[in-house]
Amino acid sequence: MDGIRKSVRYESDKNRPVKVSFTDDRPVEEEDLIGLVVNLSFNGSCLVFTGTTYLAQDQTVAIKIENFPSVLARVAWVKELAEKVYMCGFEHIKDIL
């Protein structure tokens, strides 16, 4: 990694909700996660969640951010900010129609 961003980041409106759905079969307690958008770019997003997260690096998920098309995304990283507070980076793979 050369440390140079490949696209511009856009700060989100405050309290913009996001829903992350798992693309594989999961137990009921591991269904959709609801969080907030930290920032967006043309090829990714940074989101924050509270509670228990079942996200893991390289996992494929579907992301729906209010007023934007749903996207298929890869979890690029997961960072625990505090107890039960997680920030996650996602690489957007393609729009889901």
PDB file as gemmi writes it, atoms N, CA and C in Angstrom:
CRYST1    1.000    1.000    1.000  90.00  90.00  90.00 P 1                      
ATOM      1  N   MET A   1       0.840  -1.173   0.000  1.00  0.00           N  
ATOM      2  CA  MET A   1       0.000   0.000   0.000  1.00  0.00           C  
ATOM      3  C   MET A   1       0.884   1.235   0.000  1.00  0.00           C  
ATOM      4  N   ASP A   2       0.609   2.188  -0.851  1.00  0.00           N  
ATOM      5  CA  ASP A   2       1.462   3.356  -0.961  1.00  0.00           C  
ATOM      6  C   ASP A   2       1.023   4.524  -0.075  1.00  0.00           C  
ATOM      7  N   GLY A   3      -0.085   4.389   0.656  1.00  0.00           N  
ATOM      8  CA  GLY A   3      -0.533   5.437   1.559  1.00  0.00           C  
ATOM      9  C   GLY A   3      -1.254   6.587   0.885  1.00  0.00           C  
ATOM     10  N   ILE A   4      -1.448   6.519  -0.424  1.00  0.00           N  
ATOM     11  CA  ILE A   4      -2.142   7.580  -1.149  1.00  0.00           C  
ATOM     12  C   ILE A   4      -3.565   7.112  -1.431  1.00  0.00           C  
ATOM     13  N   ARG A   5      -4.533   7.954  -1.052  1.00  0.00           N  
ATOM     14  CA  ARG A   5      -5.935   7.594  -1.289  1.00  0.00           C  
ATOM     15  C   ARG A   5      -6.232   7.603  -2.780  1.00  0.00           C  
ATOM     16  N   LYS A   6      -7.009   6.624  -3.199  1.00  0.00           N  
ATOM     17  CA  LYS A   6      -7.338   6.497  -4.617  1.00  0.00           C  
ATOM     18  C   LYS A   6      -8.567   7.316  -4.996  1.00  0.00           C  
ATOM     19  N   SER A   7      -9.363   7.767  -3.987  1.00  0.00           N  
ATOM     20  CA  SER A   7     -10.530   8.584  -4.277  1.00  0.00           C  
ATOM     21  C   SER A   7     -10.799   9.517  -3.104  1.00  0.00           C  
ATOM     22  N   VAL A   8     -11.576  10.543  -3.361  1.00  0.00           N  
ATOM     23  CA  VAL A   8     -11.899  11.556  -2.363  1.00  0.00           C  
ATOM     24  C   VAL A   8     -12.918  11.005  -1.383  1.00  0.00           C  
ATOM     25  N   ARG A   9     -12.773  11.339  -0.086  1.00  0.00           N  
ATOM     26  CA  ARG A   9     -13.728  10.946   0.939  1.00  0.00           C  
ATOM     27  C   ARG A   9     -14.717  12.085   1.139  1.00  0.00           C  
ATOM     28  N   TYR A  10     -15.989  11.745   1.327  1.00  0.00           N  
ATOM     29  CA  TYR A  10     -17.033  12.718   1.586  1.00  0.00           C  
ATOM     30  C   TYR A  10     -17.595  12.473   2.970  1.00  0.00           C  
ATOM     31  N   GLU A  11     -17.586  13.496   3.806  1.00  0.00           N  
ATOM     32  CA  GLU A  11     -18.158  13.356   5.144  1.00  0.00           C  
ATOM     33  C   GLU A  11     -19.658  13.157   5.011  1.00  0.00           C  
ATOM     34  N   SER A  12     -20.211  12.340   5.883  1.00  0.00           N  
ATOM     35  CA  SER A  12     -21.634  12.049   5.860  1.00  0.00           C  
ATOM     36  C   SER A  12     -22.420  13.124   6.589  1.00  0.00           C  
ATOM     37  N   ASP A  13     -23.706  13.250   6.224  1.00  0.00           N  
ATOM     38  CA  ASP A  13     -24.615  14.051   7.041  1.00  0.00           C  
ATOM     39  C   ASP A  13     -24.671  13.409   8.410  1.00  0.00           C  
ATOM     40  N   LYS A  14     -24.879  14.192   9.444  1.00  0.00           N  
ATOM     41  CA  LYS A  14     -24.960  13.629  10.790  1.00  0.00           C  
ATOM     42  C   LYS A  14     -26.115  12.648  10.884  1.00  0.00           C  
ATOM     43  N   ASN A  15     -25.862  11.557  11.572  1.00  0.00           N  
ATOM     44  CA  ASN A  15     -26.876  10.538  11.857  1.00  0.00           C  
ATOM     45  C   ASN A  15     -27.486   9.889  10.616  1.00  0.00           C  
ATOM     46  N   ARG A  16     -26.706   9.741   9.535  1.00  0.00           N  
ATOM     47  CA  ARG A  16     -27.205   9.031   8.349  1.00  0.00           C  
ATOM     48  C   ARG A  16     -27.134   7.534   8.635  1.00  0.00           C  
ATOM     49  N   PRO A  17     -28.298   6.864   8.682  1.00  0.00           N  
ATOM     50  CA  PRO A  17     -28.302   5.436   9.024  1.00  0.00           C  
ATOM     51  C   PRO A  17     -27.854   4.552   7.872  1.00  0.00           C  
ATOM     52  N   VAL A  18     -27.388   3.366   8.231  1.00  0.00           N  
ATOM     53  CA  VAL A  18     -26.960   2.373   7.257  1.00  0.00           C  
ATOM     54  C   VAL A  18     -27.398   1.000   7.754  1.00  0.00           C  
ATOM     55  N   LYS A  19     -27.749   0.128   6.811  1.00  0.00           N  
ATOM     56  CA  LYS A  19     -28.096  -1.252   7.162  1.00  0.00           C  
ATOM     57  C   LYS A  19     -27.125  -2.175   6.438  1.00  0.00           C  
ATOM     58  N   VAL A  20     -26.495  -3.082   7.173  1.00  0.00           N  
ATOM     59  CA  VAL A  20     -25.591  -4.071   6.596  1.00  0.00           C  
ATOM     60  C   VAL A  20     -26.252  -5.432   6.720  1.00  0.00           C  
ATOM     61  N   SER A  21     -26.416  -6.110   5.584  1.00  0.00           N  
ATOM     62  CA  SER A  21     -27.023  -7.437   5.556  1.00  0.00           C  
ATOM     63  C   SER A  21     -25.971  -8.445   5.143  1.00  0.00           C  
ATOM     64  N   PHE A  22     -25.996  -9.596   5.782  1.00  0.00           N  
ATOM     65  CA  PHE A  22     -25.047 -10.656   5.444  1.00  0.00           C  
ATOM     66  C   PHE A  22     -25.519 -11.383   4.198  1.00  0.00           C  
ATOM     67  N   THR A  23     -24.582 -11.774   3.345  1.00  0.00           N  
ATOM     68  CA  THR A  23     -24.934 -12.427   2.083  1.00  0.00           C  
ATOM     69  C   THR A  23     -24.925 -13.948   2.197  1.00  0.00           C  
ATOM     70  N   ASP A  24     -24.485 -14.460   3.343  1.00  0.00           N  
ATOM     71  CA  ASP A  24     -24.516 -15.910   3.548  1.00  0.00           C  
ATOM     72  C   ASP A  24     -25.598 -16.239   4.582  1.00  0.00           C  
ATOM     73  N   ASP A  25     -25.899 -17.507   4.753  1.00  0.00           N  
ATOM     74  CA  ASP A  25     -26.908 -17.918   5.730  1.00  0.00           C  
ATOM     75  C   ASP A  25     -26.370 -17.707   7.132  1.00  0.00           C  
ATOM     76  N   ARG A  26     -27.171 -17.066   7.966  1.00  0.00           N  
ATOM     77  CA  ARG A  26     -26.771 -16.746   9.337  1.00  0.00           C  
ATOM     78  C   ARG A  26     -27.882 -17.111  10.306  1.00  0.00           C  
ATOM     79  N   PRO A  27     -27.515 -17.376  11.561  1.00  0.00           N  
ATOM     80  CA  PRO A  27     -28.551 -17.538  12.577  1.00  0.00           C  
ATOM     81  C   PRO A  27     -29.315 -16.220  12.743  1.00  0.00           C  
ATOM     82  N   VAL A  28     -30.547 -16.276  13.215  1.00  0.00           N  
ATOM     83  CA  VAL A  28     -31.395 -15.091  13.354  1.00  0.00           C  
ATOM     84  C   VAL A  28     -30.716 -13.982  14.151  1.00  0.00           C  
ATOM     85  N   GLU A  29     -29.996 -14.330  15.227  1.00  0.00           N  
ATOM     86  CA  GLU A  29     -29.371 -13.297  16.055  1.00  0.00           C  
ATOM     87  C   GLU A  29     -28.242 -12.569  15.336  1.00  0.00           C  
ATOM     88  N   GLU A  30     -27.814 -13.054  14.182  1.00  0.00           N  
ATOM     89  CA  GLU A  30     -26.740 -12.414  13.421  1.00  0.00           C  
ATOM     90  C   GLU A  30     -27.259 -11.751  12.147  1.00  0.00           C  
ATOM     91  N   GLU A  31     -28.541 -11.417  12.124  1.00  0.00           N  
ATOM     92  CA  GLU A  31     -29.071 -10.764  10.936  1.00  0.00           C  
ATOM     93  C   GLU A  31     -28.689  -9.291  10.913  1.00  0.00           C  
ATOM     94  N   ASP A  32     -29.280  -8.508  10.055  1.00  0.00           N  
ATOM     95  CA  ASP A  32     -28.899  -7.131   9.746  1.00  0.00           C  
ATOM     96  C   ASP A  32     -28.326  -6.329  10.905  1.00  0.00           C  
ATOM     97  N   LEU A  33     -27.278  -5.568  10.589  1.00  0.00           N  
ATOM     98  CA  LEU A  33     -26.686  -4.618  11.533  1.00  0.00           C  
ATOM     99  C   LEU A  33     -27.113  -3.214  11.126  1.00  0.00           C  
ATOM    100  N   ILE A  34     -27.433  -2.375  12.091  1.00  0.00           N  
ATOM    101  CA  ILE A  34     -27.786  -0.982  11.831  1.00  0.00           C  
ATOM    102  C   ILE A  34     -26.684  -0.117  12.436  1.00  0.00           C  
ATOM    103  N   GLY A  35     -26.196   0.838  11.654  1.00  0.00           N  
ATOM    104  CA  GLY A  35     -25.129   1.706  12.133  1.00  0.00           C  
ATOM    105  C   GLY A  35     -25.253   3.095  11.549  1.00  0.00           C  
ATOM    106  N   LEU A  36     -24.165   3.854  11.642  1.00  0.00           N  
ATOM    107  CA  LEU A  36     -24.110   5.213  11.104  1.00  0.00           C  
ATOM    108  C   LEU A  36     -22.928   5.343  10.153  1.00  0.00           C  
ATOM    109  N   VAL A  37     -23.077   6.197   9.146  1.00  0.00           N  
ATOM    110  CA  VAL A  37     -22.033   6.440   8.157  1.00  0.00           C  
ATOM    111  C   VAL A  37     -21.057   7.475   8.707  1.00  0.00           C  
ATOM    112  N   VAL A  38     -19.761   7.180   8.641  1.00  0.00           N  
ATOM    113  CA  VAL A  38     -18.720   8.145   9.015  1.00  0.00           C  
ATOM    114  C   VAL A  38     -18.311   8.937   7.779  1.00  0.00           C  
ATOM    115  N   ASN A  39     -17.971   8.231   6.696  1.00  0.00           N  
ATOM    116  CA  ASN A  39     -17.660   8.895   5.435  1.00  0.00           C  
ATOM    117  C   ASN A  39     -17.860   7.928   4.278  1.00  0.00           C  
ATOM    118  N   LEU A  40     -17.928   8.507   3.081  1.00  0.00           N  
ATOM    119  CA  LEU A  40     -18.153   7.740   1.844  1.00  0.00           C  
ATOM    120  C   LEU A  40     -17.131   8.165   0.801  1.00  0.00           C  
ATOM    121  N   SER A  41     -16.854   7.264  -0.132  1.00  0.00           N  
ATOM    122  CA  SER A  41     -16.071   7.613  -1.313  1.00  0.00           C  
ATOM    123  C   SER A  41     -16.711   6.880  -2.479  1.00  0.00           C  
ATOM    124  N   PHE A  42     -16.160   7.042  -3.668  1.00  0.00           N  
ATOM    125  CA  PHE A  42     -16.730   6.361  -4.825  1.00  0.00           C  
ATOM    126  C   PHE A  42     -16.546   4.848  -4.750  1.00  0.00           C  
ATOM    127  N   ASN A  43     -15.550   4.390  -3.998  1.00  0.00           N  
ATOM    128  CA  ASN A  43     -15.300   2.945  -3.968  1.00  0.00           C  
ATOM    129  C   ASN A  43     -15.346   2.340  -2.573  1.00  0.00           C  
ATOM    130  N   GLY A  44     -15.865   3.076  -1.576  1.00  0.00           N  
ATOM    131  CA  GLY A  44     -15.919   2.501  -0.243  1.00  0.00           C  
ATOM    132  C   GLY A  44     -16.653   3.368   0.752  1.00  0.00           C  
ATOM    133  N   SER A  45     -16.697   2.883   1.985  1.00  0.00           N  
ATOM    134  CA  SER A  45     -17.337   3.632   3.055  1.00  0.00           C  
ATOM    135  C   SER A  45     -16.726   3.230   4.388  1.00  0.00           C  
ATOM    136  N   CYS A  46     -16.909   4.103   5.363  1.00  0.00           N  
ATOM    137  CA  CYS A  46     -16.498   3.846   6.732  1.00  0.00           C  
ATOM    138  C   CYS A  46     -17.754   3.987   7.584  1.00  0.00           C  
ATOM    139  N   LEU A  47     -18.080   2.944   8.343  1.00  0.00           N  
ATOM    140  CA  LEU A  47     -19.313   2.900   9.119  1.00  0.00           C  
ATOM    141  C   LEU A  47     -18.998   2.585  10.565  1.00  0.00           C  
ATOM    142  N   VAL A  48     -19.884   2.980  11.481  1.00  0.00           N  
ATOM    143  CA  VAL A  48     -19.701   2.686  12.898  1.00  0.00           C  
ATOM    144  C   VAL A  48     -20.944   1.979  13.434  1.00  0.00           C  
ATOM    145  N   PHE A  49     -20.715   0.999  14.304  1.00  0.00           N  
ATOM    146  CA  PHE A  49     -21.783   0.180  14.880  1.00  0.00           C  
ATOM    147  C   PHE A  49     -21.586   0.077  16.385  1.00  0.00           C  
ATOM    148  N   THR A  50     -22.685  -0.127  17.110  1.00  0.00           N  
ATOM    149  CA  THR A  50     -22.588  -0.409  18.541  1.00  0.00           C  
ATOM    150  C   THR A  50     -23.181  -1.779  18.802  1.00  0.00           C  
ATOM    151  N   GLY A  51     -22.849  -2.349  19.927  1.00  0.00           N  
ATOM    152  CA  GLY A  51     -23.340  -3.688  20.270  1.00  0.00           C  
ATOM    153  C   GLY A  51     -22.365  -4.738  19.790  1.00  0.00           C  
ATOM    154  N   THR A  52     -22.878  -5.915  19.558  1.00  0.00           N  
ATOM    155  CA  THR A  52     -22.052  -7.020  19.067  1.00  0.00           C  
ATOM    156  C   THR A  52     -22.011  -6.970  17.555  1.00  0.00           C  
ATOM    157  N   THR A  53     -20.825  -7.069  16.985  1.00  0.00           N  
ATOM    158  CA  THR A  53     -20.721  -7.118  15.529  1.00  0.00           C  
ATOM    159  C   THR A  53     -20.218  -8.492  15.104  1.00  0.00           C  
ATOM    160  N   TYR A  54     -20.728  -8.955  13.990  1.00  0.00           N  
ATOM    161  CA  TYR A  54     -20.332 -10.258  13.453  1.00  0.00           C  
ATOM    162  C   TYR A  54     -19.517 -10.063  12.181  1.00  0.00           C  
ATOM    163  N   LEU A  55     -19.003  -8.854  11.984  1.00  0.00           N  
ATOM    164  CA  LEU A  55     -18.235  -8.565  10.778  1.00  0.00           C  
ATOM    165  C   LEU A  55     -16.794  -9.017  10.946  1.00  0.00           C  
ATOM    166  N   ALA A  56     -16.232  -9.523   9.858  1.00  0.00           N  
ATOM    167  CA  ALA A  56     -14.846  -9.975   9.860  1.00  0.00           C  
ATOM    168  C   ALA A  56     -14.196  -9.554   8.543  1.00  0.00           C  
ATOM    169  N   GLN A  57     -12.913  -9.298   8.569  1.00  0.00           N  
ATOM    170  CA  GLN A  57     -12.181  -8.891   7.371  1.00  0.00           C  
ATOM    171  C   GLN A  57     -12.388  -9.893   6.252  1.00  0.00           C  
ATOM    172  N   ASP A  58     -12.567  -9.380   5.041  1.00  0.00           N  
ATOM    173  CA  ASP A  58     -12.760 -10.134   3.795  1.00  0.00           C  
ATOM    174  C   ASP A  58     -14.145 -10.762   3.654  1.00  0.00           C  
ATOM    175  N   GLN A  59     -15.031 -10.497   4.587  1.00  0.00           N  
ATOM    176  CA  GLN A  59     -16.408 -10.988   4.488  1.00  0.00           C  
ATOM    177  C   GLN A  59     -17.153 -10.150   3.446  1.00  0.00           C  
ATOM    178  N   THR A  60     -18.080 -10.756   2.714  1.00  0.00           N  
ATOM    179  CA  THR A  60     -18.895 -10.041   1.735  1.00  0.00           C  
ATOM    180  C   THR A  60     -20.268  -9.777   2.335  1.00  0.00           C  
ATOM    181  N   VAL A  61     -20.706  -8.518   2.230  1.00  0.00           N  
ATOM    182  CA  VAL A  61     -21.991  -8.103   2.788  1.00  0.00           C  
ATOM    183  C   VAL A  61     -22.710  -7.200   1.796  1.00  0.00           C  
ATOM    184  N   ALA A  62     -23.987  -6.950   2.049  1.00  0.00           N  
ATOM    185  CA  ALA A  62     -24.757  -5.973   1.281  1.00  0.00           C  
ATOM    186  C   ALA A  62     -24.959  -4.756   2.174  1.00  0.00           C  
ATOM    187  N   ILE A  63     -24.748  -3.559   1.625  1.00  0.00           N  
ATOM    188  CA  ILE A  63     -24.885  -2.317   2.380  1.00  0.00           C  
ATOM    189  C   ILE A  63     -25.971  -1.469   1.748  1.00  0.00           C  
ATOM    190  N   LYS A  64     -26.869  -0.942   2.590  1.00  0.00           N  
ATOM    191  CA  LYS A  64     -27.901  -0.018   2.118  1.00  0.00           C  
ATOM    192  C   LYS A  64     -27.795   1.259   2.942  1.00  0.00           C  
ATOM    193  N   ILE A  65     -27.374   2.327   2.279  1.00  0.00           N  
ATOM    194  CA  ILE A  65     -27.297   3.648   2.904  1.00  0.00           C  
ATOM    195  C   ILE A  65     -28.465   4.455   2.355  1.00  0.00           C  
ATOM    196  N   GLU A  66     -29.230   5.048   3.243  1.00  0.00           N  
ATOM    197  CA  GLU A  66     -30.433   5.786   2.874  1.00  0.00           C  
ATOM    198  C   GLU A  66     -30.205   6.640   1.633  1.00  0.00           C  
ATOM    199  N   ASN A  67     -31.116   6.581   0.678  1.00  0.00           N  
ATOM    200  CA  ASN A  67     -31.094   7.363  -0.571  1.00  0.00           C  
ATOM    201  C   ASN A  67     -29.995   6.979  -1.563  1.00  0.00           C  
ATOM    202  N   PHE A  68     -29.263   5.909  -1.317  1.00  0.00           N  
ATOM    203  CA  PHE A  68     -28.242   5.431  -2.249  1.00  0.00           C  
ATOM    204  C   PHE A  68     -28.614   4.013  -2.667  1.00  0.00           C  
ATOM    205  N   PRO A  69     -28.165   3.562  -3.835  1.00  0.00           N  
ATOM    206  CA  PRO A  69     -28.417   2.165  -4.217  1.00  0.00           C  
ATOM    207  C   PRO A  69     -27.693   1.217  -3.259  1.00  0.00           C  
ATOM    208  N   SER A  70     -28.253   0.042  -3.074  1.00  0.00           N  
ATOM    209  CA  SER A  70     -27.565  -0.979  -2.274  1.00  0.00           C  
ATOM    210  C   SER A  70     -26.308  -1.413  -3.015  1.00  0.00           C  
ATOM    211  N   VAL A  71     -25.267  -1.775  -2.248  1.00  0.00           N  
ATOM    212  CA  VAL A  71     -24.024  -2.232  -2.855  1.00  0.00           C  
ATOM    213  C   VAL A  71     -23.557  -3.529  -2.209  1.00  0.00           C  
ATOM    214  N   LEU A  72     -22.908  -4.339  -2.992  1.00  0.00           N  
ATOM    215  CA  LEU A  72     -22.206  -5.506  -2.477  1.00  0.00           C  
ATOM    216  C   LEU A  72     -20.830  -4.998  -2.066  1.00  0.00           C  
ATOM    217  N   ALA A  73     -20.365  -5.360  -0.862  1.00  0.00           N  
ATOM    218  CA  ALA A  73     -19.112  -4.808  -0.357  1.00  0.00           C  
ATOM    219  C   ALA A  73     -18.300  -5.867   0.370  1.00  0.00           C  
ATOM    220  N   ARG A  74     -16.987  -5.632   0.413  1.00  0.00           N  
ATOM    221  CA  ARG A  74     -16.058  -6.487   1.154  1.00  0.00           C  
ATOM    222  C   ARG A  74     -15.617  -5.731   2.401  1.00  0.00           C  
ATOM    223  N   VAL A  75     -15.627  -6.409   3.541  1.00  0.00           N  
ATOM    224  CA  VAL A  75     -15.141  -5.794   4.773  1.00  0.00           C  
ATOM    225  C   VAL A  75     -13.617  -5.689   4.658  1.00  0.00           C  
ATOM    226  N   ALA A  76     -13.103  -4.462   4.633  1.00  0.00           N  
ATOM    227  CA  ALA A  76     -11.664  -4.242   4.496  1.00  0.00           C  
ATOM    228  C   ALA A  76     -10.970  -4.288   5.857  1.00  0.00           C  
ATOM    229  N   TRP A  77     -11.625  -3.749   6.890  1.00  0.00           N  
ATOM    230  CA  TRP A  77     -11.044  -3.757   8.234  1.00  0.00           C  
ATOM    231  C   TRP A  77     -12.129  -3.535   9.277  1.00  0.00           C  
ATOM    232  N   VAL A  78     -11.857  -3.981  10.494  1.00  0.00           N  
ATOM    233  CA  VAL A  78     -12.747  -3.789  11.644  1.00  0.00           C  
ATOM    234  C   VAL A  78     -11.882  -3.329  12.808  1.00  0.00           C  
ATOM    235  N   LYS A  79     -12.264  -2.221  13.438  1.00  0.00           N  
ATOM    236  CA  LYS A  79     -11.492  -1.692  14.560  1.00  0.00           C  
ATOM    237  C   LYS A  79     -12.442  -1.447  15.733  1.00  0.00           C  
ATOM    238  N   GLU A  80     -12.100  -2.007  16.899  1.00  0.00           N  
ATOM    239  CA  GLU A  80     -12.906  -1.769  18.088  1.00  0.00           C  
ATOM    240  C   GLU A  80     -12.447  -0.448  18.703  1.00  0.00           C  
ATOM    241  N   LEU A  81     -13.359   0.540  18.746  1.00  0.00           N  
ATOM    242  CA  LEU A  81     -13.026   1.859  19.283  1.00  0.00           C  
ATOM    243  C   LEU A  81     -13.160   1.906  20.801  1.00  0.00           C  
ATOM    244  N   ALA A  82     -14.145   1.204  21.310  1.00  0.00           N  
ATOM    245  CA  ALA A  82     -14.412   1.107  22.747  1.00  0.00           C  
ATOM    246  C   ALA A  82     -15.203  -0.185  22.929  1.00  0.00           C  
ATOM    247  N   GLU A  83     -15.497  -0.531  24.156  1.00  0.00           N  
ATOM    248  CA  GLU A  83     -16.253  -1.756  24.377  1.00  0.00           C  
ATOM    249  C   GLU A  83     -17.585  -1.683  23.636  1.00  0.00           C  
ATOM    250  N   LYS A  84     -17.796  -2.623  22.726  1.00  0.00           N  
ATOM    251  CA  LYS A  84     -19.010  -2.740  21.917  1.00  0.00           C  
ATOM    252  C   LYS A  84     -19.262  -1.541  20.991  1.00  0.00           C  
ATOM    253  N   VAL A  85     -18.204  -0.849  20.575  1.00  0.00           N  
ATOM    254  CA  VAL A  85     -18.285   0.210  19.569  1.00  0.00           C  
ATOM    255  C   VAL A  85     -17.239  -0.107  18.509  1.00  0.00           C  
ATOM    256  N   TYR A  86     -17.697  -0.311  17.262  1.00  0.00           N  
ATOM    257  CA  TYR A  86     -16.825  -0.755  16.184  1.00  0.00           C  
ATOM    258  C   TYR A  86     -16.891   0.192  14.994  1.00  0.00           C  
ATOM    259  N   MET A  87     -15.746   0.468  14.391  1.00  0.00           N  
ATOM    260  CA  MET A  87     -15.676   1.200  13.137  1.00  0.00           C  
ATOM    261  C   MET A  87     -15.181   0.209  12.088  1.00  0.00           C  
ATOM    262  N   CYS A  88     -15.827   0.208  10.938  1.00  0.00           N  
ATOM    263  CA  CYS A  88     -15.495  -0.758   9.889  1.00  0.00           C  
ATOM    264  C   CYS A  88     -15.319  -0.048   8.552  1.00  0.00           C  
ATOM    265  N   GLY A  89     -14.334  -0.492   7.791  1.00  0.00           N  
ATOM    266  CA  GLY A  89     -14.113   0.013   6.443  1.00  0.00           C  
ATOM    267  C   GLY A  89     -14.592  -1.009   5.433  1.00  0.00           C  
ATOM    268  N   PHE A  90     -15.231  -0.525   4.377  1.00  0.00           N  
ATOM    269  CA  PHE A  90     -15.786  -1.402   3.349  1.00  0.00           C  
ATOM    270  C   PHE A  90     -15.312  -0.973   1.973  1.00  0.00           C  
ATOM    271  N   GLU A  91     -14.976  -1.948   1.149  1.00  0.00           N  
ATOM    272  CA  GLU A  91     -14.660  -1.716  -0.260  1.00  0.00           C  
ATOM    273  C   GLU A  91     -15.914  -2.080  -1.048  1.00  0.00           C  
ATOM    274  N   HIS A  92     -16.478  -1.116  -1.768  1.00  0.00           N  
ATOM    275  CA  HIS A  92     -17.679  -1.379  -2.553  1.00  0.00           C  
ATOM    276  C   HIS A  92     -17.303  -2.144  -3.820  1.00  0.00           C  
ATOM    277  N   ILE A  93     -17.971  -3.273  -4.039  1.00  0.00           N  
ATOM    278  CA  ILE A  93     -17.655  -4.137  -5.185  1.00  0.00           C  
ATOM    279  C   ILE A  93     -18.519  -3.800  -6.382  1.00  0.00           C  
ATOM    280  N   LYS A  94     -19.851  -3.738  -6.160  1.00  0.00           N  
ATOM    281  CA  LYS A  94     -20.753  -3.400  -7.268  1.00  0.00           C  
ATOM    282  C   LYS A  94     -22.115  -3.033  -6.700  1.00  0.00           C  
ATOM    283  N   ASP A  95     -22.875  -2.238  -7.488  1.00  0.00           N  
ATOM    284  CA  ASP A  95     -24.242  -1.916  -7.108  1.00  0.00           C  
ATOM    285  C   ASP A  95     -25.114  -3.160  -7.193  1.00  0.00           C  
ATOM    286  N   ILE A  96     -26.096  -3.228  -6.319  1.00  0.00           N  
ATOM    287  CA  ILE A  96     -27.076  -4.316  -6.363  1.00  0.00           C  
ATOM    288  C   ILE A  96     -28.382  -3.703  -6.870  1.00  0.00           C  
ATOM    289  N   LEU A  97     -28.853  -4.201  -7.973  1.00  0.00           N  
ATOM    290  CA  LEU A  97     -30.085  -3.637  -8.559  1.00  0.00           C  
ATOM    291  C   LEU A  97     -31.312  -4.354  -8.081  1.00  0.00           C  
TER     292      LEU A  97                                                      
END                                                                             
